[in-house]
């Protein structure tokens, strides 16, 4: 991915992506995720000020890899 960075702080202007399960694995057993509506594959995306077309292309390219 070119535009999205791995998110650790949500205070900037750049686009970020983060897997909430990373945080929850420290606090909860994985079997509790379903009760909370969280999947290990869930991603949180925060869209920044980059060009929308560039961001969509970036996400599409990344998704094509999986």
C-alpha positions as CSV (number, residue, x, y, z in Angstrom):
1,X,0.0,0.0,0.0
2,X,1.3,3.4,-0.9
3,X,-1.1,5.9,0.7
4,X,-2.4,4.1,3.8
5,X,-0.1,3.8,6.8
6,X,-0.5,1.4,9.7
7,X,-2.5,3.4,12.3
8,X,-1.4,4.0,15.8
9,X,-2.6,7.5,16.3
10,X,-5.7,9.0,14.7
11,X,-4.8,12.6,15.1
12,X,-3.1,13.3,11.8
13,X,-4.3,14.1,8.3
14,X,-3.0,11.0,6.5
15,X,-5.1,7.9,5.7
16,X,-4.6,5.0,8.2
17,X,-5.6,1.4,8.5
18,X,-5.6,-0.7,11.7
19,X,-6.7,-4.1,12.8
20,X,-8.7,-3.7,16.0
21,X,-8.0,-7.3,16.9
22,X,-4.4,-6.4,17.6
23,X,-5.5,-4.3,20.6
24,X,-8.2,-6.7,21.8
25,X,-5.9,-9.7,21.7
26,X,-4.0,-8.1,24.6
27,X,-7.2,-7.8,26.6
28,X,-9.6,-10.5,25.6
29,X,-9.6,-14.1,24.5
30,X,-10.4,-14.5,20.8
31,X,-13.6,-16.4,21.6
32,X,-15.0,-13.2,23.0
33,X,-14.6,-11.3,19.7
34,X,-17.8,-12.8,18.3
35,X,-19.8,-11.5,21.3
36,X,-18.5,-8.0,20.6
37,X,-19.0,-8.2,16.8
38,X,-15.3,-8.2,16.1
39,X,-13.6,-10.4,13.6
40,X,-9.9,-11.1,13.4
41,X,-10.1,-9.9,9.8
42,X,-11.8,-6.5,10.6
43,X,-9.9,-3.4,9.6
44,X,-10.5,0.2,10.7
45,X,-9.9,2.7,8.0
46,X,-9.5,6.4,8.6
47,X,-9.5,8.4,5.3
48,X,-7.2,11.4,5.2
49,X,-6.7,14.3,2.8
50,X,-5.2,12.3,-0.1
51,X,-6.9,12.1,-3.5
52,X,-10.0,9.8,-3.3
53,X,-9.1,8.0,-6.5
54,X,-5.5,7.3,-5.3
55,X,-6.9,5.9,-2.1
56,X,-9.4,3.6,-3.9
57,X,-6.7,2.4,-6.2
58,X,-4.4,1.7,-3.2
59,X,-7.1,-0.3,-1.4
60,X,-8.0,-2.2,-4.6
61,X,-4.3,-3.1,-5.2
62,X,-4.0,-4.3,-1.6
63,X,-7.2,-6.4,-1.7
64,X,-6.1,-8.0,-5.0
65,X,-3.1,-9.4,-3.0
66,X,-5.3,-11.5,-0.7
